[in-house]
């Protein structure tokens, strides 16, 4: 299968996807589009964002739940710093909060991983033609959002650093490890932990982890560190 975009320009793209099988599938599918030139694949969010920041691709295929730096933070960084880069966001499960955050942050395409290949090709064609697209599962959740506009929006109260610390806590990192990863003091990491509990109204690491899962920052299976 092949496709052409509106300009005929070859588009450089990077894939940031935690699941190896899906990452390999995306590579195979995208190689069938002559307008796509793959310049990198990454399973780690921080490494992926570093590559995107340096190479400034035209397209980024982005998993919401990647370790080190989650997809929502990468999306925000891209839209804040790389205005010409379009982003295809995917996830195994989209909560109402995740979709709201993705739309607010400027995602161009949002597709659930449970979609079939036909739906994937449809979404790829849309982003290659500089169009937006939302998968049927995403549209269904959007309808639910419209019926329940008073959903929890407390994630908006967190700073980018606090969201980063929340993800690292939920991934099982101690304050000392978080301090090393973020180049801050252990005391500062512990202060962030305390502030997160107060802002979100939860108690302990278990409460922060449940919050992170329910708001799409990490997956339910913590098979990475």
BAZA-85885 format. One record per residue: residue number from 1; residue in one letter; x, y, z of N, C-alpha, C in turn. Coordinates in pm, 1 decimal, padded with zeros to 6 digits, m for minus. Example, Ala and Ser with C-alpha at 12.3 -4.5 7.8 and 13.67 -1.06 7.14 Angstrom:
// BAZA-85885
<r 1 A <01319.0 m00569.0 00780.0> <01230.0 m00450.0 00780.0> <01320.0 m00330.0 00780.0>>
<r 2 S <01285.0 m00225.0 00708.0> <01367.0 m00106.0 00714.0> <01290.0 00003.0 00787.0>>
***
This chain:
// BAZA-85885
<r 1 X <00084.5 m00117.9 00000.0> <00000.0 00000.0 00000.0> <00088.3 00123.1 00000.0>>
<r 2 X <00047.5 00224.8 m00072.5> <00123.3 00348.3 m00075.0> <00028.2 00465.0 m00060.1>>
<r 3 X <00084.8 00578.7 m00029.3> <00004.6 00698.0 m00009.9> <00089.4 00817.7 m00046.1>>
<r 4 X <00026.4 00927.1 m00082.8> <00099.5 01049.0 m00110.3> <00037.5 01161.5 m00031.0>>
<r 5 X <00122.4 01250.0 00019.0> <00068.0 01363.2 00092.2> <00038.9 01475.9 m00006.2>>
<r 6 X <m00012.9 01586.1 00044.5> <m00056.4 01694.2 m00042.2> <00059.8 01761.2 m00113.2>>
<r 7 X <00178.2 01758.3 m00056.2> <00292.7 01827.0 m00114.7> <00387.7 01734.0 m00187.6>>
<r 8 X <00379.9 01605.1 m00160.7> <00472.8 01510.2 m00220.6> <00606.2 01507.0 m00149.2>>
<r 9 X <00620.2 01585.4 m00044.1> <00744.9 01593.1 00031.3> <00767.7 01465.2 00111.0>>
<r 10 X <00892.6 01416.2 00110.2> <00928.2 01301.9 00194.6> <00933.6 01350.2 00339.1>>
<r 11 X <00863.2 01279.5 00427.2> <00852.6 01321.8 00565.6> <00937.1 01233.2 00655.8>>
<r 12 X <01025.2 01296.6 00730.7> <01113.3 01226.7 00824.8> <01034.9 01198.5 00952.8>>
<r 13 X <01046.2 01076.4 01003.0> <00966.0 01042.3 01119.6> <01045.0 00962.2 01222.4>>
<r 14 X <01001.5 00975.1 01346.5> <01057.5 00902.1 01459.4> <00944.0 00829.6 01530.4>>
<r 15 X <00970.6 00706.0 01572.3> <00873.9 00627.4 01648.4> <00922.2 00616.4 01793.1>>
<r 16 X <00834.8 00651.3 01887.6> <00863.4 00633.1 02030.0> <00753.7 00542.1 02083.5>>
<r 17 X <00786.0 00416.3 02100.6> <00686.1 00313.9 02135.3> <00746.8 00213.6 02231.4>>
<r 18 X <00680.4 00189.7 02343.4> <00732.2 00102.1 02447.6> <00729.1 m00045.1 02408.4>>
<r 19 X <00627.1 m00087.0 02333.3> <00609.2 m00227.9 02301.2> <00687.6 m00265.2 02175.4>>
<r 20 X <00781.2 m00357.4 02190.1> <00870.2 m00393.7 02079.6> <00793.3 m00446.5 01958.9>>
<r 21 X <00694.7 m00532.1 01981.7> <00620.3 m00589.9 01870.4> <00546.8 m00481.5 01790.7>>
<r 22 X <00480.7 m00390.5 01860.6> <00409.1 m00283.9 01791.7> <00505.5 m00188.2 01723.2>>
<r 23 X <00618.7 m00162.5 01786.5> <00719.6 m00075.8 01725.2> <00767.4 m00135.6 01593.3>>
<r 24 X <00793.7 m00266.3 01592.6> <00837.0 m00333.9 01470.1> <00726.6 m00333.8 01364.1>>
<r 25 X <00600.8 m00349.2 01408.5> <00488.1 m00346.8 01314.1> <00475.7 m00209.1 01250.1>>
<r 26 X <00488.9 m00105.1 01330.7> <00481.0 00030.5 01276.5> <00591.2 00055.5 01173.9>>
<r 27 X <00710.6 00006.3 01204.1> <00821.0 00021.0 01108.8> <00784.9 m00045.1 00976.5>>
<r 28 X <00733.2 m00167.0 00982.8> <00698.4 m00240.9 00861.6> <00587.6 m00169.9 00783.6>>
<r 29 X <00485.8 m00123.6 00854.8> <00374.4 m00055.7 00788.0> <00420.7 00075.7 00724.5>>
<r 30 X <00495.5 00155.0 00799.0> <00537.0 00286.0 00748.7> <00635.9 00276.6 00633.4>>
<r 31 X <00711.2 00166.1 00628.4> <00803.6 00147.6 00516.6> <00730.6 00126.5 00384.7>>
<r 32 X <00602.3 00094.7 00390.9> <00524.1 00077.2 00268.0> <00476.7 00210.9 00211.3>>
<r 33 X <00503.5 00318.8 00283.0> <00467.6 00453.0 00235.6> <00593.4 00523.2 00184.2>>
<r 34 X <00604.3 00543.6 00053.6> <00726.6 00604.0 m00001.1> <00751.7 00746.3 00047.6>>
<r 35 X <00648.8 00813.9 00099.7> <00666.4 00950.1 00148.7> <00722.9 00953.7 00290.9>>
<r 36 X <00743.2 00836.5 00352.1> <00794.3 00829.7 00489.0> <00940.3 00786.2 00489.7>>
<r 37 X <01021.5 00857.0 00565.5> <01160.1 00818.7 00586.4> <01183.6 00804.4 00737.0>>
<r 38 X <01196.9 00680.7 00783.0> <01217.5 00654.3 00924.7> <01360.5 00689.5 00963.7>>
<r 39 X <01376.3 00775.0 01065.9> <01510.5 00816.0 01107.6> <01543.9 00770.9 01250.0>>
<r 40 X <01449.8 00699.9 01315.9> <01482.2 00649.6 01449.0> <01363.8 00586.1 01518.4>>
<r 41 X <01389.8 00483.8 01600.2> <01287.8 00421.4 01683.3> <01340.9 00411.6 01826.3>>
<r 42 X <01253.4 00435.6 01923.7> <01294.5 00438.5 02063.5> <01186.9 00376.9 02152.5>>
<r 43 X <01231.1 00305.3 02255.2> <01139.4 00248.1 02351.6> <01140.9 00322.7 02483.6>>
<r 44 X <01223.6 00425.0 02493.8> <01239.1 00504.2 02615.3> <01201.8 00648.9 02586.2>>
<r 45 X <01118.6 00707.5 02671.5> <01069.6 00841.2 02645.6> <01176.6 00948.5 02645.9>>
<r 46 X <01266.0 00944.7 02743.7> <01370.6 01046.8 02750.9> <01463.7 01040.0 02630.4>>
<r 47 X <01501.3 00918.1 02590.5> <01587.2 00902.3 02473.6> <01514.7 00946.7 02346.2>>
<r 48 X <01386.6 00911.8 02339.4> <01309.0 00950.9 02222.0> <01296.6 01101.4 02209.2>>
<r 49 X <01266.9 01169.7 02321.2> <01254.5 01314.7 02316.1> <01387.6 01380.3 02280.4>>
<r 50 X <01497.7 01327.7 02331.3> <01628.7 01382.9 02297.3> <01653.4 01375.5 02146.9>>
<r 51 X <01613.9 01262.4 02085.9> <01631.8 01245.4 01941.5> <01540.8 01340.1 01863.9>>
<r 52 X <01417.6 01353.1 01908.8> <01323.0 01443.3 01842.2> <01372.1 01587.2 01851.3>>
<r 53 X <01417.8 01626.7 01969.3> <01466.1 01762.9 01989.6> <01584.9 01794.8 01899.8>>
<r 54 X <01671.9 01696.0 01881.2> <01792.3 01717.3 01799.6> <01763.1 01711.3 01649.9>>
<r 55 X <01681.1 01613.0 01608.2> <01663.6 01588.3 01465.2> <01542.1 01658.7 01403.6>>
<r 56 X <01450.2 01705.4 01487.3> <01334.5 01783.1 01441.7> <01262.0 01716.2 01324.2>>
<r 57 X <01205.4 01598.4 01347.0> <01136.3 01526.1 01239.5> <01005.0 01593.6 01200.6>>
<r 58 X <00951.7 01553.4 01086.6> <00821.4 01604.7 01043.2> <00707.9 01537.6 01119.7>>
<r 59 X <00727.1 01408.9 01152.4> <00624.0 01331.0 01219.6> <00684.3 01254.4 01337.0>>
<r 60 X <00604.6 01238.9 01443.1> <00641.9 01153.5 01555.8> <00524.9 01061.1 01586.0>>
<r 61 X <00551.4 00930.7 01586.8> <00452.5 00831.7 01630.4> <00482.2 00803.4 01776.2>>
<r 62 X <00386.9 00836.9 01863.5> <00415.6 00847.5 02006.3> <00321.8 00762.5 02091.1>>
<r 63 X <00381.5 00671.1 02167.5> <00307.7 00592.5 02266.5> <00287.1 00678.9 02390.6>>
<r 64 X <00165.7 00676.2 02447.8> <00138.4 00755.4 02567.9> <00220.9 00706.5 02686.3>>
<r 65 X <00233.8 00575.2 02699.5> <00294.7 00517.5 02819.6> <00432.2 00460.5 02790.2>>
<r 66 X <00531.1 00548.8 02787.1> <00669.5 00506.8 02770.7> <00745.6 00541.8 02898.2>>
<r 67 X <00846.9 00464.1 02935.3> <00921.1 00490.8 03058.9> <01010.0 00614.2 03049.0>>
<r 68 X <01049.4 00664.4 03165.5> <01141.5 00777.6 03183.2> <01073.9 00912.3 03162.4>>
<r 69 X <01009.8 00930.6 03048.0> <00936.6 01054.3 03019.2> <00812.5 01013.3 02941.8>>
<r 70 X <00693.3 01032.9 02999.6> <00573.0 00979.7 02935.7> <00533.1 01058.5 02812.2>>
<r 71 X <00448.2 00997.0 02732.2> <00411.2 01053.9 02603.7> <00345.6 01190.0 02610.5>>
<r 72 X <00266.1 01216.3 02715.0> <00201.3 01346.5 02726.3> <00303.6 01458.2 02744.3>>
<r 73 X <00408.2 01431.2 02821.3> <00512.7 01532.1 02839.1> <00589.7 01553.9 02708.8>>
<r 74 X <00616.5 01445.0 02637.1> <00685.8 01458.0 02507.9> <00600.7 01537.6 02410.3>>
<r 75 X <00470.1 01508.3 02408.5> <00378.6 01582.2 02321.1> <00380.4 01731.0 02353.8>>
<r 76 X <00372.7 01764.6 02481.3> <00376.5 01906.4 02521.0> <00507.6 01971.9 02477.6>>
<r 77 X <00618.1 01900.4 02495.4> <00748.3 01955.3 02455.7> <00754.7 01980.5 02305.6>>
<r 78 X <00704.3 01883.3 02228.6> <00707.6 01897.3 02082.2> <00627.7 02018.6 02038.0>>
<r 79 X <00505.6 02030.1 02089.9> <00418.2 02138.9 02045.8> <00466.5 02275.3 02094.2>>
<r 80 X <00543.2 02276.3 02204.3> <00596.6 02402.6 02254.8> <00721.1 02446.2 02179.3>>
<r 81 X <00800.3 02348.6 02131.4> <00930.8 02381.9 02074.0> <00944.4 02353.2 01924.9>>
<r 82 X <00866.3 02260.3 01872.0> <00879.7 02220.7 01731.6> <00744.8 02236.8 01662.5>>
<r 83 X <00715.5 02357.5 01621.0> <00581.3 02390.3 01573.2> <00543.6 02321.6 01441.7>>
<r 84 X <00641.3 02275.0 01366.3> <00611.6 02210.2 01238.2> <00602.7 02058.2 01249.1>>
<r 85 X <00628.1 02003.7 01366.1> <00624.7 01858.3 01384.2> <00484.2 01813.5 01422.5>>
<r 86 X <00430.2 01718.1 01346.3> <00298.0 01664.3 01375.2> <00312.9 01535.0 01454.9>>
<r 87 X <00212.5 01508.3 01540.7> <00225.4 01397.5 01635.3> <00105.9 01302.6 01625.5>>
<r 88 X <00137.5 01175.7 01609.9> <00040.7 01065.2 01605.2> <00048.9 00995.6 01740.7>>
<r 89 X <m00053.5 01011.9 01823.2> <m00054.6 00956.9 01959.3> <m00132.8 00826.1 01961.8>>
<r 90 X <m00076.2 00724.2 02027.6> <m00146.1 00596.5 02038.9> <m00133.0 00542.4 02180.7>>
<r 91 X <m00229.1 00458.6 02218.4> <m00227.2 00398.5 02350.9> <m00316.0 00275.5 02351.2>>
<r 92 X <m00287.5 00184.2 02444.9> <m00372.6 00066.7 02460.5> <m00507.5 00105.5 02518.7>>
<r 93 X <m00508.8 00209.0 02601.5> <m00632.5 00252.6 02665.0> <m00628.6 00403.3 02683.6>>
<r 94 X <m00734.4 00470.0 02641.0> <m00745.5 00613.8 02659.1> <m00852.7 00645.3 02761.8>>
<r 95 X <m00811.6 00698.7 02875.8> <m00908.8 00749.1 02971.9> <m00957.6 00885.2 02923.1>>
<r 96 X <m01067.2 00931.8 02982.4> <m01118.2 01063.7 02946.8> <m01012.4 01170.6 02971.4>>
<r 97 X <m00939.5 01156.6 03083.2> <m00836.1 01254.4 03117.3> <m00722.6 01252.8 03015.7>>
<r 98 X <m00680.7 01133.6 02972.5> <m00571.3 01123.2 02875.9> <m00608.9 01188.5 02744.4>>
<r 99 X <m00729.9 01162.1 02696.7> <m00774.3 01222.8 02571.0> <m00783.2 01373.8 02584.0>>
<r 100 X <m00837.0 01419.4 02694.4> <m00847.6 01564.2 02715.3> <m00709.8 01628.7 02715.0>>
<r 101 X <m00613.3 01564.9 02782.0> <m00477.4 01617.3 02785.4> <m00413.3 01614.4 02646.5>>
<r 102 X <m00436.1 01506.4 02571.4> <m00378.4 01493.4 02437.6> <m00431.9 01601.9 02344.3>>
<r 103 X <m00562.7 01625.6 02348.9> <m00622.4 01728.8 02264.2> <m00573.9 01867.1 02304.8>>
<r 104 X <m00571.3 01890.8 02435.4> <m00526.0 02020.3 02484.8> <m00381.2 02046.1 02447.1>>
<r 105 X <m00301.3 01941.0 02444.3> <m00158.2 01954.8 02414.5> <m00129.0 01960.8 02265.1>>
<r 106 X <m00229.1 01934.2 02180.8> <m00211.3 01952.9 02037.3> <m00187.8 01828.9 01954.6>>
<r 107 X <m00229.6 01710.5 02002.8> <m00213.5 01588.4 01922.7> <m00287.5 01602.1 01789.7>>
<r 108 X <m00224.6 01556.5 01683.1> <m00285.8 01565.9 01550.2> <m00369.5 01443.1 01516.8>>
<r 109 X <m00323.2 01326.4 01559.2> <m00396.8 01201.2 01541.4> <m00395.4 01126.3 01674.4>>
<r 110 X <m00509.8 01072.3 01714.3> <m00518.4 00992.7 01836.5> <m00585.4 00860.6 01800.3>>
<r 111 X <m00513.8 00750.3 01821.5> <m00565.3 00619.1 01780.7> <m00536.5 00515.9 01888.9>>
<r 112 X <m00635.7 00434.1 01920.7> <m00617.3 00327.9 02018.2> <m00544.6 00210.1 01953.9>>
<r 113 X <m00458.5 00143.1 02031.5> <m00379.9 00031.6 01978.8> <m00464.6 m00089.7 01944.8>>
<r 114 X <m00586.9 m00094.2 01995.1> <m00675.0 m00206.7 01964.4> <m00734.7 m00196.9 01824.4>>
<r 115 X <m00705.9 m00089.6 01754.0> <m00758.0 m00071.9 01617.8> <m00696.0 m00173.1 01522.8>>
<r 116 X <m00768.2 m00204.0 01415.1> <m00716.2 m00293.4 01312.7> <m00623.9 m00220.3 01216.5>>
<r 117 X <m00562.8 m00296.3 01125.7> <m00469.0 m00237.1 01029.5> <m00537.1 m00137.2 00936.3>>
<r 118 X <m00661.6 m00164.4 00899.5> <m00733.4 m00070.4 00812.3> <m00745.2 00065.9 00879.1>>
<r 119 X <m00775.0 00065.2 01009.2> <m00787.1 00190.8 01083.0> <m00650.9 00258.9 01094.8>>
<r 120 X <m00545.8 00180.7 01113.5> <m00411.7 00236.6 01121.4> <m00373.2 00303.9 00990.4>>
<r 121 X <m00399.3 00238.1 00879.2> <m00367.6 00297.9 00748.8> <m00448.7 00426.3 00726.2>>
<r 122 X <m00573.4 00425.3 00768.3> <m00657.1 00545.1 00753.6> <m00596.4 00661.4 00831.5>>
<r 123 X <m00551.9 00632.9 00954.6> <m00492.5 00737.2 01038.5> <m00360.5 00786.9 00981.1>>
<r 124 X <m00280.2 00695.7 00926.8> <m00152.6 00734.9 00865.8> <m00176.5 00827.2 00746.9>>
<r 125 X <m00272.4 00792.1 00663.2> <m00303.7 00876.9 00546.9> <m00346.2 01016.3 00591.2>>
<r 126 X <m00421.8 01022.5 00699.7> <m00468.5 01152.0 00748.7> <m00350.8 01239.3 00791.0>>
<r 127 X <m00258.3 01182.1 00869.0> <m00148.0 01265.0 00918.4> <m00050.9 01300.6 00805.9>>
<r 128 X <m00035.4 01212.2 00706.9> <00049.5 01244.5 00592.1> <m00008.6 01359.0 00509.3>>
<r 129 X <m00139.6 01371.3 00511.7> <m00206.9 01478.5 00438.0> <m00233.2 01600.9 00525.5>>
<r 130 X <m00164.2 01607.2 00638.8> <m00175.4 01721.1 00730.6> <m00317.6 01739.6 00782.1>>
<r 131 X <m00388.1 01628.3 00801.5> <m00522.9 01631.9 00856.2> <m00522.2 01572.6 00996.8>>
<r 132 X <m00628.1 01599.6 01071.4> <m00642.0 01543.0 01204.9> <m00733.1 01420.5 01198.2>>
<r 133 X <m00722.6 01335.8 01301.5> <m00805.2 01215.0 01302.5> <m00811.8 01157.5 01444.1>>
<r 134 X <m00927.6 01103.5 01478.7> <m00945.6 01034.3 01605.5> <m01009.1 00898.7 01579.1>>
<r 135 X <m00953.7 00795.0 01640.1> <m01006.7 00660.9 01623.2> <m01145.2 00646.8 01684.3>>
<r 136 X <m01220.8 00544.5 01643.9> <m01357.8 00525.4 01693.2> <m01365.6 00509.4 01843.9>>
<r 137 X <m01268.5 00443.3 01905.2> <m01268.8 00429.9 02050.6> <m01249.9 00563.2 02119.8>>
<r 138 X <m01167.5 00649.2 02059.9> <m01144.0 00782.3 02114.7> <m01270.7 00866.7 02104.3>>
<r 139 X <m01338.0 00856.6 01990.9> <m01463.4 00930.9 01970.8> <m01566.9 00888.4 02074.7>>
<r 140 X <m01571.1 00759.4 02104.2> <m01665.5 00708.7 02204.1> <m01639.3 00770.5 02341.0>>
<r 141 X <m01510.6 00778.1 02379.6> <m01477.1 00837.5 02508.6> <m01509.4 00987.2 02508.6>>
<r 142 X <m01489.4 01053.7 02395.6> <m01521.5 01196.3 02386.5> <m01670.1 01220.2 02410.6>>
<r 143 X <m01751.7 01129.8 02361.3> <m01895.6 01142.0 02386.3> <m01923.4 01134.1 02536.4>>
<r 144 X <m01853.1 01043.9 02604.3> <m01870.5 01028.9 02748.7> <m01824.0 01154.8 02822.3>>
<r 145 X <m01717.8 01217.1 02771.5> <m01669.8 01341.5 02831.5> <m01776.9 01450.6 02821.3>>
<r 146 X <m01841.7 01457.0 02705.0> <m01945.6 01557.5 02684.6> <m02062.6 01536.2 02780.3>>
<r 147 X <m02088.9 01410.5 02813.2> <m02199.0 01379.7 02904.6> <m02159.8 01400.4 03050.5>>
<r 148 X <m02026.6 01407.4 03075.9> <m01978.4 01425.2 03212.4> <m01871.3 01534.0 03215.2>>
<r 149 X <m01908.9 01658.9 03193.5> <m01810.3 01768.2 03184.0> <m01739.7 01799.7 03314.3>>
<r 150 X <m01790.7 01749.2 03426.9> <m01730.2 01780.4 03556.3> <m01625.5 01677.6 03598.2>>
<r 151 X <m01559.7 01618.3 03498.9> <m01457.9 01517.7 03528.5> <m01339.6 01578.2 03604.4>>
<r 152 X <m01263.8 01493.4 03669.1> <m01148.6 01537.4 03747.3> <m01044.0 01601.5 03656.8>>
<r 153 X <m01004.9 01725.2 03689.0> <m00905.2 01794.1 03609.1> <m00784.1 01833.2 03693.7>>
<r 154 X <m00765.7 01766.7 03804.2> <m00660.1 01805.7 03896.5> <m00520.4 01787.8 03838.8>>
<r 155 X <m00504.5 01706.0 03732.4> <m00373.4 01689.1 03670.8> <m00320.6 01822.7 03618.6>>
<r 156 X <m00413.0 01912.3 03581.7> <m00372.4 02044.0 03532.8> <m00303.8 02127.1 03639.6>>
<r 157 X <m00324.1 02093.1 03765.0> <m00265.0 02171.5 03873.3> <m00117.3 02139.8 03893.7>>
<r 158 X <m00069.2 02032.7 03830.1> <00069.8 01991.7 03847.4> <00161.4 02063.3 03749.5>>
<r 159 X <00280.7 02095.1 03794.4> <00381.9 02151.2 03705.5> <00442.6 02037.4 03621.7>>
<r 160 X <00509.0 02069.5 03510.5> <00575.4 01964.8 03432.4> <00671.2 01880.5 03516.4>>
<r 161 X <00746.1 01943.0 03606.8> <00838.2 01867.6 03691.4> <00761.2 01775.4 03786.0>>
<r 162 X <00649.6 01822.2 03840.2> <00570.0 01738.4 03929.5> <00511.4 01618.6 03855.8>>
<r 163 X <00468.3 01637.6 03732.4> <00417.4 01524.5 03652.9> <00529.2 01424.4 03625.7>>
<r 164 X <00650.1 01476.5 03602.9> <00765.2 01390.4 03579.1> <00798.2 01309.5 03704.8>>
<r 165 X <00796.6 01375.0 03819.8> <00823.4 01306.0 03946.0> <00714.2 01203.2 03974.3>>
<r 166 X <00589.0 01238.7 03947.2> <00477.8 01145.3 03968.7> <00497.1 01018.0 03888.1>>
<r 167 X <00535.5 01031.1 03761.9> <00558.5 00913.1 03680.5> <00671.1 00827.8 03737.4>>
<r 168 X <00781.1 00891.6 03777.1> <00895.1 00816.7 03829.4> <00860.6 00746.2 03960.9>>
<r 169 X <00781.8 00811.2 04044.4> <00736.8 00746.2 04168.6> <00652.6 00624.1 04135.8>>
<r 170 X <00557.7 00641.1 04045.1> <00467.3 00531.5 04009.7> <00541.2 00416.9 03942.0>>
<r 171 X <00654.5 00445.6 03879.8> <00735.7 00340.4 03817.6> <00821.5 00266.9 03919.6>>
<r 172 X <00813.4 00309.1 04046.9> <00882.0 00236.1 04153.0> <01016.6 00292.3 04194.1>>
<r 173 X <01046.5 00414.3 04153.6> <01175.5 00474.9 04187.5> <01172.8 00540.5 04325.3>>
<r 174 X <01279.2 00524.6 04401.3> <01292.0 00590.1 04532.0> <01325.8 00737.8 04512.4>>
<r 175 X <01313.7 00814.4 04620.7> <01347.5 00956.9 04612.6> <01493.7 00976.6 04571.8>>
<r 176 X <01581.5 00888.6 04621.0> <01723.5 00899.0 04586.1> <01745.8 00875.2 04437.6>>
<r 177 X <01678.2 00774.6 04382.7> <01692.7 00745.2 04239.3> <01632.9 00857.6 04156.2>>
<r 178 X <01516.9 00909.0 04197.6> <01453.8 01020.3 04126.2> <01546.0 01141.1 04125.5>>
<r 179 X <01608.0 01167.6 04239.4> <01700.2 01280.8 04248.9> <01814.7 01266.6 04149.4>>
<r 180 X <01867.9 01144.7 04136.7> <01977.8 01120.4 04043.2> <01931.6 01138.4 03898.9>>
<r 181 X <01815.6 01084.3 03867.1> <01765.5 01091.9 03729.3> <01733.4 01234.9 03687.0>>
<r 182 X <01683.3 01315.2 03780.8> <01642.0 01451.7 03747.7> <01746.8 01556.6 03784.3>>
<r 183 X <01861.0 01510.9 03838.7> <01969.3 01601.2 03878.1> <01920.6 01704.4 03979.7>>
<r 184 X <01849.5 01654.4 04080.5> <01805.2 01738.5 04190.9> <01848.6 01671.6 04321.2>>
<r 185 X <01830.6 01738.3 04433.4> <01868.2 01678.1 04561.6> <01759.5 01581.9 04607.9>>
<r 186 X <01797.5 01489.6 04692.8> <01699.6 01395.8 04748.9> <01593.5 01471.6 04828.2>>
<r 187 X <01635.0 01575.7 04896.8> <01540.3 01656.9 04974.0> <01436.1 01720.4 04881.9>>
<r 188 X <01479.3 01767.7 04765.7> <01385.5 01827.7 04670.5> <01289.3 01722.6 04616.0>>
<r 189 X <01341.1 01603.1 04588.2> <01256.1 01494.7 04538.9> <01150.2 01458.6 04642.3>>
<r 190 X <01189.6 01455.2 04769.0> <01095.2 01423.1 04876.0> <00991.7 01534.4 04892.0>>
<r 191 X <01035.2 01658.3 04869.9> <00941.5 01771.3 04876.7> <00837.8 01760.9 04765.3>>
<r 192 X <00882.0 01723.0 04645.7> <00787.9 01703.1 04533.8> <00687.7 01593.1 04568.6>>
<r 193 X <00736.7 01486.0 04628.3> <00649.3 01374.4 04666.4> <00540.6 01422.7 04764.1>>
<r 194 X <00582.3 01499.6 04863.9> <00488.3 01551.7 04962.8> <00386.5 01646.2 04898.6>>
<r 195 X <00434.1 01734.0 04808.9> <00345.1 01829.2 04742.2> <00244.2 01758.5 04652.6>>
<r 196 X <00288.1 01651.3 04587.6> <00198.4 01574.7 04501.8> <00083.6 01515.5 04581.8>>
<r 197 X <00115.2 01458.8 04697.5> <00011.2 01399.0 04780.8> <m00090.1 01504.3 04825.0>>
<r 198 X <m00040.0 01623.7 04860.7> <m00129.7 01730.4 04904.8> <m00217.7 01779.4 04789.4>>
<r 199 X <m00158.1 01802.0 04672.8> <m00232.9 01853.4 04558.8> <m00338.4 01755.2 04509.5>>
<r 200 X <m00302.1 01626.3 04509.8> <m00390.6 01525.0 04451.5> <m00482.1 01461.0 04554.5>>
<r 201 X <m00457.9 01489.7 04681.7> <m00542.9 01434.5 04785.7> <m00530.5 01284.8 04800.8>>
<r 202 X <m00408.0 01232.8 04783.4> <m00384.5 01089.3 04798.6> <m00277.3 01067.4 04904.1>>
<r 203 X <m00265.4 00942.2 04948.9> <m00169.0 00911.0 05054.6> <m00076.8 00797.8 05010.2>>
<r 204 X <00052.5 00818.6 05025.5> <00150.1 00714.1 05000.2> <00176.7 00686.8 04854.3>>
<r 205 X <00277.7 00603.3 04831.6> <00317.0 00566.0 04695.4> <00204.4 00491.9 04623.8>>
<r 206 X <00132.4 00406.8 04697.1> <00023.1 00330.8 04634.5> <m00083.3 00424.3 04579.9>>
<r 207 X <m00116.6 00528.8 04655.6> <m00216.2 00625.1 04609.6> <m00168.8 00702.5 04487.6>>
<r 208 X <m00042.2 00743.5 04488.1> <00013.8 00814.7 04372.8> <00017.7 00724.4 04250.0>>
<r 209 X <00050.9 00597.8 04271.5> <00056.7 00503.0 04159.8> <m00081.5 00481.4 04099.4>>
<r 210 X <m00182.9 00462.1 04184.7> <m00319.5 00445.2 04133.5> <m00363.5 00567.9 04055.1>>
<r 211 X <m00328.0 00686.1 04105.0> <m00363.2 00809.6 04035.1> <m00294.5 00814.5 03898.5>>
<r 212 X <m00166.8 00780.5 03894.2> <m00091.6 00783.7 03768.4> <m00151.2 00687.9 03666.1>>
<r 213 X <m00192.7 00569.7 03711.5> <m00253.6 00471.6 03620.8> <m00387.2 00523.3 03568.2>>
<r 214 X <m00471.2 00574.0 03657.4> <m00604.7 00617.8 03617.4> <m00601.4 00739.3 03525.9>>
<r 215 X <m00491.9 00814.1 03529.2> <m00480.4 00932.3 03444.1> <m00385.0 00911.2 03326.7>>
<r 216 X <m00351.8 00785.7 03300.8> <m00280.7 00752.4 03178.1> <m00133.2 00783.4 03175.6>>
<r 217 X <m00072.5 00809.3 03292.0> <00070.9 00839.1 03292.8> <00155.4 00713.8 03280.5>>
<r 218 X <00105.8 00601.1 03332.1> <00175.7 00474.0 03320.3> <00073.7 00365.0 03295.2>>
<r 219 X <00122.5 00247.0 03253.0> <00033.5 00133.8 03233.4> <00012.7 00058.8 03363.8>>
<r 220 X <m00085.2 m00030.7 03364.0> <m00113.0 m00108.4 03485.0> <m00006.5 m00213.5 03510.0>>
<r 221 X <00062.2 m00257.6 03402.0> <00169.4 m00355.1 03418.2> <00301.6 m00282.4 03423.2>>
<r 222 X <00361.5 m00270.7 03539.4> <00487.1 m00198.0 03552.6> <00603.2 m00291.3 03524.4>>
<r 223 X <00626.7 m00315.2 03396.4> <00730.9 m00408.9 03358.5> <00858.4 m00336.5 03317.0>>
<r 224 X <00868.6 m00210.8 03355.5> <00991.8 m00137.3 03328.4> <01025.3 m00053.3 03451.4>>
<r 225 X <01149.9 m00006.5 03456.7> <01193.1 00079.7 03566.2> <01253.3 00205.3 03507.4>>
***
